[in-house]
């Protein structure tokens, strides 16, 4: 079963069945101390990220949720993602750009309806579109920079779970 595609997508998710019980797997993650990783457990969730020394602005983290099956074994649900603070900041910036685009659009429409000049507003709308493209390129560059660390997180997880 292929668990992770070669091309890492934005916030990729995966699911792994495992023959061990949930508590055995959670204990294996809790007992692992391997630099440069920080592993934290909260109930059935495990968070794996890089230490401050090894982390950079675009460093990803891996969130695992381990669910007990009704029969023997468990299922791991994994999610790769950026630092939650970075993700929130990026969404805030995108929301702000979109809001300003709409505001400048309404202002341009109002000015045009009142037969007033509206070049400044249209220029600002064009600037917002260019800013969206810049943010997109910035995000793509960050995703590319974080991709090797994403593979390192996945390899650590497979080592802890003893998956071949």
C-alpha positions as CSV (number, residue, x, y, z in Angstrom):
1,X,0.0,0.0,0.0
2,X,1.4,3.4,-1.0
3,X,1.0,5.7,1.9
4,X,2.5,8.9,0.7
5,X,2.8,10.2,-2.9
6,X,6.2,11.2,-4.2
7,X,4.9,14.7,-4.8
8,X,4.1,16.3,-1.5
9,X,0.9,18.3,-1.6
10,X,-0.3,21.2,0.6
11,X,-1.1,19.7,4.0
12,X,-1.0,16.1,2.8
13,X,-2.9,13.5,4.8
14,X,-2.4,9.7,5.0
15,X,-3.8,6.7,6.8
16,X,-1.9,3.7,8.0
17,X,-3.3,0.5,9.4
18,X,-1.1,-1.1,12.1
19,X,-1.3,-4.4,13.9
20,X,-0.2,-3.0,17.3
21,X,-2.7,-1.6,19.8
22,X,-3.1,2.1,20.3
23,X,-1.4,2.3,23.7
24,X,1.7,0.4,22.4
25,X,2.1,2.8,19.5
26,X,1.6,5.9,21.7
27,X,4.1,4.6,24.2
28,X,6.6,4.0,21.4
29,X,6.3,7.7,20.4
30,X,6.5,8.9,24.0
31,X,9.7,7.0,24.7
32,X,11.5,8.2,21.5
33,X,14.1,10.8,22.0
34,X,15.9,11.5,18.8
35,X,17.6,14.8,17.8
36,X,16.6,17.1,16.1
37,X,13.0,16.1,16.7
38,X,10.5,17.1,19.4
39,X,7.7,14.6,20.0
40,X,4.7,15.5,22.2
41,X,1.7,13.5,23.0
42,X,-1.7,14.8,23.9
43,X,-4.3,12.1,24.5
44,X,-4.5,10.1,21.2
45,X,-2.5,12.7,19.2
46,X,1.2,12.8,18.6
47,X,2.9,15.9,17.3
48,X,6.4,15.6,15.8
49,X,8.3,18.8,14.9
50,X,11.9,20.0,14.7
51,X,13.8,21.5,17.6
52,X,14.4,25.2,17.5
53,X,18.0,24.7,16.4
54,X,17.0,22.6,13.4
55,X,13.9,24.5,12.5
56,X,13.6,27.3,10.0
57,X,10.8,29.6,9.0
58,X,9.2,26.9,6.7
59,X,9.8,23.8,8.9
60,X,6.8,21.4,8.7
61,X,5.4,19.3,11.5
62,X,3.6,16.0,11.5
63,X,0.4,15.4,13.5
64,X,-0.7,11.8,14.1
65,X,-3.9,10.6,15.5
66,X,-4.0,6.9,16.6
67,X,-7.4,5.3,16.7
68,X,-8.1,1.8,18.2
69,X,-9.8,-0.6,15.8
70,X,-12.7,-2.7,17.0
71,X,-10.7,-5.8,16.1
72,X,-7.0,-6.1,17.0
73,X,-4.8,-3.2,15.9
74,X,-5.1,0.5,15.3
75,X,-5.1,3.1,12.5
76,X,-2.9,6.1,12.3
77,X,-4.2,9.2,10.6
78,X,-1.4,11.6,9.7
79,X,-1.3,15.2,8.6
80,X,1.7,17.2,7.5
81,X,1.4,20.9,7.9
82,X,3.3,24.1,8.5
83,X,3.8,25.6,11.9
84,X,0.3,26.6,13.1
85,X,1.4,30.2,13.8
86,X,2.8,30.5,10.2
87,X,-0.3,29.0,8.7
88,X,-2.6,31.4,10.7
89,X,-0.4,34.3,9.6
90,X,-0.6,33.4,6.0
91,X,-4.3,32.9,6.1
92,X,-4.7,36.3,7.8
93,X,-2.6,38.0,5.1
94,X,-4.6,36.3,2.3
95,X,-7.9,37.3,4.0
96,X,-6.6,40.9,4.3
97,X,-5.6,41.1,0.7
98,X,-9.0,39.7,-0.4
99,X,-10.8,42.1,1.9
100,X,-8.9,45.1,0.5
101,X,-9.5,43.9,-3.0
102,X,-13.3,43.9,-2.4
103,X,-13.1,47.3,-0.6
104,X,-11.2,48.9,-3.5
105,X,-13.7,47.3,-5.9
106,X,-16.7,48.8,-4.1
107,X,-14.9,52.2,-3.9
108,X,-14.1,52.0,-7.7
109,X,-17.7,51.1,-8.5
110,X,-19.1,54.0,-6.3
111,X,-16.7,56.5,-7.9
112,X,-17.6,55.3,-11.4
113,X,-21.3,55.6,-10.6
114,X,-20.8,59.1,-9.3
115,X,-18.8,60.0,-12.4
116,X,-15.6,60.6,-10.3
117,X,-12.1,59.4,-11.2
118,X,-11.5,55.8,-10.1
119,X,-8.0,55.1,-11.5
120,X,-6.4,54.9,-8.0
121,X,-8.9,52.3,-6.9
122,X,-8.4,50.1,-10.0
123,X,-4.7,50.5,-9.6
124,X,-5.0,49.3,-6.0
125,X,-7.0,46.3,-7.1
126,X,-4.4,45.4,-9.7
127,X,-1.8,45.7,-6.9
128,X,-3.8,43.3,-4.7
129,X,-3.8,40.8,-7.5
130,X,-0.1,41.1,-7.9
131,X,0.3,40.7,-4.2
132,X,-1.7,37.5,-4.3
133,X,0.7,36.1,-6.9
134,X,3.7,37.2,-4.8
135,X,2.2,35.4,-1.8
136,X,1.5,32.3,-3.9
137,X,5.1,32.3,-5.1
138,X,6.4,32.8,-1.6
139,X,4.3,29.9,-0.3
140,X,5.5,27.6,-3.1
141,X,9.1,28.5,-2.3
142,X,8.5,27.7,1.3
143,X,6.9,24.4,0.5
144,X,9.9,23.5,-1.6
145,X,12.3,24.4,1.2
146,X,10.3,22.4,3.8
147,X,9.9,19.3,1.6
148,X,13.2,17.5,2.7
149,X,12.2,18.0,6.4
150,X,8.7,16.6,5.6
151,X,10.4,13.4,4.4
152,X,12.6,13.3,7.5
153,X,9.5,13.4,9.7
154,X,7.9,10.6,7.7
155,X,11.1,8.5,7.9
156,X,11.2,9.0,11.7
157,X,7.6,7.9,12.0
158,X,8.2,4.8,10.0
159,X,11.3,4.0,12.1
160,X,9.3,4.3,15.3
161,X,6.5,2.2,14.0
162,X,9.0,-0.3,12.4
163,X,7.3,0.0,9.0
164,X,9.4,-1.3,6.0
